[in-house]
Amino acid sequence: MTKDDIFDRIQAILHETFDIAADRVTPVARLYEDLDIDSIDAVDLIVQLKPLVGKRLQPEAFKSVRTVQDVVDALYSLVHDSAAA
């Protein structure tokens, strides 16, 4: 799975679940400030991203996440860490 694949999936989830226009979901978009994602929404997002990784996602992995690209990078490293294990 590439970073582009992950970004596309995140974009789709944000659009379908939170009714955020797809053109607002860019790599530099800040989750809280630009997309109005609050902490409850963030938990919902993590739950929906779990199938991409195939294992339980630890909230600690997302503590430093601020932008859509941060989410992509965190998931990418989780996917590739589990693939290497």
PALUM-735797 format. One line per 10 residues: number of its first residue (from 1); their letters; for each residue x, y, z of N, C-alpha, C, O, CB. Coordinates in nm, 3 decimals. Glycine has a CB too. Example, Ala and Ser with C-alpha at 12.3 -4.5 7.8 and 13.67 -1.06 7.14 Angstrom:
PALUM-735797
1 = AS = 1.319 -0.569 0.780 1.230 -0.450 0.780 1.320 -0.330 0.780 1.424 -0.332 0.846 1.131 -0.447 0.905 | 1.285 -0.225 0.708 1.367 -0.106 0.714 1.290 0.003 0.787 1.341 0.114 0.804 1.408 -0.060 0.572
***
This chain:
PALUM-735797
1 = MTKDDIFDRI = 0.084 -0.118 0.000 0.000 0.000 0.000 0.089 0.125 0.000 0.180 0.138 0.082 -0.096 -0.001 0.122 | 0.061 0.215 -0.091 0.142 0.336 -0.103 0.081 0.448 -0.020 -0.032 0.439 0.029 0.154 0.379 -0.250 | 0.158 0.554 -0.004 0.107 0.671 0.067 -0.011 0.733 -0.008 -0.104 0.785 0.054 0.219 0.776 0.086 | -0.007 0.726 -0.141 -0.120 0.777 -0.220 -0.247 0.696 -0.193 -0.356 0.753 -0.183 -0.086 0.772 -0.370 | -0.233 0.564 -0.182 -0.348 0.479 -0.150 -0.408 0.518 -0.015 -0.529 0.529 0.000 -0.306 0.330 -0.149 | -0.320 0.539 0.082 -0.364 0.575 0.216 -0.433 0.711 0.214 -0.540 0.728 0.273 -0.245 0.577 0.315 | -0.373 0.806 0.144 -0.434 0.939 0.135 -0.573 0.931 0.072 -0.667 0.993 0.121 -0.344 1.034 0.052 | -0.585 0.855 -0.036 -0.714 0.841 -0.104 -0.819 0.784 -0.010 -0.934 0.829 -0.010 -0.700 0.751 -0.228 | -0.780 0.687 0.069 -0.875 0.625 0.163 -0.915 0.724 0.273 -1.033 0.733 0.308 -0.813 0.499 0.227 | -0.818 0.798 0.325 -0.848 0.898 0.428 -0.942 1.004 0.370 -1.039 1.045 0.435 -0.718 0.964 0.481
11 = QAILHETFDI = -0.914 1.048 0.249 -0.998 1.148 0.184 -1.141 1.096 0.171 -1.237 1.168 0.197 -0.941 1.185 0.045 | -1.155 0.971 0.130 -1.288 0.911 0.114 -1.361 0.901 0.248 -1.480 0.932 0.256 -1.277 0.772 0.049 | -1.290 0.859 0.351 -1.352 0.846 0.484 -1.397 0.983 0.535 -1.509 0.997 0.586 -1.253 0.782 0.584 | -1.312 1.083 0.522 -1.348 1.217 0.570 -1.468 1.272 0.494 -1.554 1.339 0.551 -1.229 1.313 0.556 | -1.475 1.243 0.366 -1.588 1.290 0.286 -1.716 1.214 0.322 -1.821 1.275 0.345 -1.558 1.273 0.136 | -1.708 1.081 0.327 -1.827 0.999 0.351 -1.878 1.009 0.494 -1.999 1.015 0.516 -1.797 0.855 0.318 | -1.787 1.011 0.590 -1.826 1.007 0.731 -1.855 1.144 0.789 -1.950 1.161 0.865 -1.718 0.940 0.811 | -1.773 1.242 0.752 -1.784 1.373 0.814 -1.835 1.480 0.718 -1.842 1.598 0.753 -1.649 1.415 0.869 | -1.871 1.438 0.596 -1.926 1.529 0.496 -1.834 1.648 0.468 -1.879 1.762 0.452 -2.063 1.579 0.541 | -1.704 1.619 0.463 -1.604 1.720 0.431 -1.577 1.712 0.281 -1.547 1.605 0.228 -1.471 1.700 0.515
21 = AADRVTPVAR = -1.587 1.825 0.213 -1.564 1.826 0.069 -1.426 1.770 0.038 -1.327 1.808 0.102 -1.579 1.970 0.011 | -1.419 1.681 -0.059 -1.293 1.614 -0.093 -1.183 1.713 -0.127 -1.066 1.688 -0.098 -1.314 1.518 -0.209 | -1.219 1.827 -0.188 -1.115 1.923 -0.225 -1.056 1.997 -0.105 -0.952 2.061 -0.116 -1.172 2.023 -0.322 | -1.122 1.988 0.010 -1.067 2.046 0.134 -0.964 1.953 0.199 -0.881 1.996 0.279 -1.180 2.077 0.235 | -0.970 1.825 0.164 -0.880 1.726 0.224 -0.752 1.721 0.141 -0.744 1.653 0.039 -0.947 1.583 0.232 | -0.653 1.796 0.187 -0.523 1.801 0.121 -0.418 1.756 0.221 -0.445 1.754 0.341 -0.492 1.944 0.068 | -0.299 1.719 0.174 -0.196 1.675 0.268 -0.164 1.778 0.377 -0.133 1.740 0.490 -0.069 1.642 0.192 | -0.171 1.905 0.345 -0.136 2.009 0.444 -0.254 2.055 0.529 -0.237 2.136 0.619 -0.077 2.128 0.373 | -0.373 2.003 0.500 -0.491 2.042 0.579 -0.475 1.996 0.723 -0.445 1.880 0.750 -0.620 1.983 0.517 | -0.496 2.090 0.816 -0.487 2.057 0.958 -0.621 2.000 1.003 -0.727 2.056 0.974 -0.448 2.183 1.044
31 = LYEDLDIDSI = -0.615 1.887 1.072 -0.737 1.816 1.109 -0.831 1.902 1.192 -0.950 1.911 1.161 -0.703 1.690 1.185 | -0.779 1.964 1.296 -0.865 2.038 1.388 -0.901 2.175 1.334 -1.018 2.214 1.334 -0.797 2.052 1.523 | -0.802 2.249 1.288 -0.825 2.387 1.246 -0.893 2.398 1.110 -0.986 2.478 1.094 -0.694 2.461 1.242 | -0.849 2.319 1.011 -0.900 2.332 0.875 -1.021 2.244 0.847 -1.110 2.282 0.771 -0.791 2.301 0.778 | -1.024 2.126 0.907 -1.129 2.029 0.875 -1.231 2.012 0.987 -1.326 1.936 0.973 -1.068 1.895 0.843 | -1.212 2.084 1.098 -1.306 2.079 1.211 -1.326 1.938 1.267 -1.436 1.901 1.308 -1.439 2.135 1.169 | -1.218 1.860 1.269 -1.223 1.726 1.328 -1.194 1.742 1.477 -1.087 1.787 1.515 -1.119 1.628 1.259 | -1.290 1.703 1.561 -1.266 1.711 1.706 -1.218 1.575 1.757 -1.200 1.482 1.679 -1.395 1.755 1.781 | -1.196 1.565 1.886 -1.138 1.442 1.941 -1.229 1.321 1.921 -1.180 1.211 1.899 -1.108 1.460 2.090 | -1.359 1.340 1.929 -1.453 1.229 1.906 -1.445 1.185 1.760 -1.442 1.065 1.731 -1.599 1.272 1.943
41 = DAVDLIVQLK = -1.442 1.282 1.669 -1.429 1.250 1.527 -1.298 1.178 1.499 -1.293 1.086 1.418 -1.438 1.377 1.441 | -1.192 1.219 1.568 -1.061 1.156 1.548 -1.066 1.009 1.585 -1.006 0.925 1.517 -0.953 1.228 1.632 | -1.137 0.977 1.693 -1.152 0.836 1.733 -1.228 0.759 1.625 -1.190 0.647 1.590 -1.226 0.824 1.869 | -1.335 0.819 1.573 -1.411 0.755 1.464 -1.321 0.731 1.343 -1.328 0.626 1.279 -1.532 0.841 1.424 | -1.238 0.829 1.312 -1.147 0.816 1.198 -1.050 0.700 1.220 -1.028 0.620 1.129 -1.068 0.947 1.176 | -0.993 0.690 1.339 -0.899 0.582 1.370 -0.968 0.446 1.357 -0.910 0.351 1.304 -0.841 0.599 1.513 | -1.092 0.437 1.406 -1.167 0.310 1.396 -1.185 0.271 1.249 -1.172 0.154 1.214 -1.306 0.323 1.466 | -1.214 0.369 1.164 -1.235 0.339 1.022 -1.104 0.310 0.948 -1.105 0.245 0.844 -1.306 0.453 0.956 | -0.993 0.357 1.002 -0.864 0.332 0.937 -0.805 0.197 0.977 -0.714 0.148 0.910 -0.767 0.443 0.972 | -0.855 0.139 1.083 -0.803 0.012 1.133 -0.792 -0.097 1.025 -0.690 -0.167 1.022 -0.890 -0.038 1.244
51 = PLVGKRLQPE = -0.892 -0.114 0.937 -0.879 -0.219 0.834 -0.759 -0.200 0.741 -0.708 -0.297 0.685 -1.006 -0.224 0.752 | -0.715 -0.076 0.724 -0.599 -0.052 0.638 -0.473 -0.117 0.694 -0.387 -0.165 0.621 -0.577 0.098 0.619 | -0.464 -0.115 0.825 -0.344 -0.168 0.891 -0.362 -0.315 0.926 -0.265 -0.390 0.930 -0.313 -0.087 1.018 | -0.485 -0.355 0.951 -0.512 -0.495 0.983 -0.484 -0.532 1.126 -0.478 -0.650 1.161 -0.433 -0.582 0.894 | -0.465 -0.431 1.211 -0.446 -0.458 1.354 -0.496 -0.338 1.432 -0.528 -0.233 1.375 -0.297 -0.488 1.387 | -0.503 -0.355 1.560 -0.552 -0.246 1.645 -0.456 -0.128 1.639 -0.334 -0.145 1.648 -0.569 -0.294 1.791 | -0.512 -0.010 1.623 -0.430 0.112 1.619 -0.421 0.171 1.759 -0.521 0.188 1.827 -0.489 0.215 1.520 | -0.301 0.200 1.799 -0.280 0.259 1.930 -0.295 0.411 1.920 -0.232 0.474 1.835 -0.141 0.221 1.985 | -0.377 0.469 2.006 -0.394 0.615 2.002 -0.262 0.691 2.015 -0.248 0.801 1.963 -0.488 0.659 2.112 | -0.165 0.632 2.085 -0.035 0.699 2.103 0.032 0.727 1.968 0.106 0.825 1.955 0.057 0.614 2.190
61 = AFKSVRTVQD = 0.007 0.642 1.870 0.069 0.659 1.739 0.017 0.785 1.670 0.077 0.833 1.573 0.042 0.536 1.651 | -0.095 0.838 1.719 -0.157 0.952 1.654 -0.153 1.079 1.738 -0.213 1.180 1.701 -0.299 0.920 1.620 | -0.083 1.075 1.852 -0.078 1.192 1.939 -0.015 1.313 1.873 -0.057 1.426 1.898 -0.002 1.158 2.064 | 0.084 1.292 1.789 0.153 1.405 1.727 0.096 1.441 1.590 0.149 1.527 1.520 0.301 1.374 1.713 | -0.012 1.374 1.552 -0.073 1.398 1.421 -0.146 1.533 1.423 -0.228 1.560 1.511 -0.171 1.284 1.385 | -0.115 1.615 1.324 -0.181 1.746 1.312 -0.244 1.767 1.174 -0.347 1.833 1.162 -0.079 1.858 1.340 | -0.181 1.710 1.072 -0.230 1.729 0.935 -0.270 1.595 0.874 -0.242 1.488 0.929 -0.123 1.797 0.848 | -0.336 1.603 0.759 -0.373 1.481 0.687 -0.246 1.403 0.651 -0.245 1.280 0.661 -0.454 1.515 0.558 | -0.140 1.473 0.610 -0.015 1.404 0.577 0.043 1.332 0.697 0.101 1.224 0.682 0.088 1.504 0.522 | 0.028 1.388 0.817 0.075 1.321 0.938 0.002 1.187 0.957 0.063 1.088 0.997 0.053 1.411 1.062
71 = VVDALYSLVH = -0.127 1.186 0.928 -0.205 1.061 0.938 -0.155 0.960 0.835 -0.136 0.843 0.866 -0.358 1.089 0.917 | -0.133 1.007 0.713 -0.081 0.921 0.606 0.053 0.860 0.649 0.073 0.739 0.638 -0.064 1.001 0.473 | 0.144 0.944 0.698 0.276 0.896 0.739 0.268 0.796 0.854 0.338 0.695 0.853 0.364 1.014 0.779 | 0.182 0.824 0.952 0.167 0.733 1.067 0.114 0.598 1.022 0.164 0.493 1.064 0.073 0.795 1.173 | 0.012 0.599 0.936 -0.044 0.473 0.888 0.055 0.398 0.800 0.067 0.276 0.809 -0.174 0.498 0.811 | 0.125 0.472 0.716 0.222 0.409 0.626 0.328 0.336 0.708 0.363 0.222 0.677 0.289 0.515 0.535 | 0.379 0.400 0.812 0.482 0.333 0.892 0.423 0.215 0.968 0.491 0.114 0.985 0.546 0.433 0.990 | 0.299 0.224 1.014 0.236 0.111 1.082 0.216 -0.007 0.986 0.241 -0.122 1.022 0.101 0.153 1.142 | 0.172 0.022 0.864 0.151 -0.083 0.764 0.284 -0.152 0.732 0.291 -0.274 0.725 0.087 -0.024 0.635 | 0.387 -0.072 0.713 0.516 -0.130 0.674 0.591 -0.192 0.791 0.671 -0.283 0.770 0.602 -0.024 0.610
81 = DSAAA = 0.567 -0.146 0.912 0.625 -0.213 1.029 0.562 -0.350 1.046 0.632 -0.447 1.076 0.605 -0.128 1.156 | 0.429 -0.359 1.027 0.364 -0.489 1.043 0.399 -0.583 0.929 0.404 -0.704 0.949 0.212 -0.472 1.051 | 0.425 -0.529 0.811 0.464 -0.614 0.697 0.604 -0.671 0.718 0.634 -0.782 0.673 0.459 -0.533 0.566 | 0.690 -0.595 0.786 0.827 -0.640 0.809 0.836 -0.739 0.925 0.933 -0.814 0.936 0.918 -0.522 0.837 | 0.735 -0.739 1.011 0.738 -0.825 1.130 0.704 -0.968 1.097 0.703 -1.053 1.186 0.643 -0.773 1.235
***
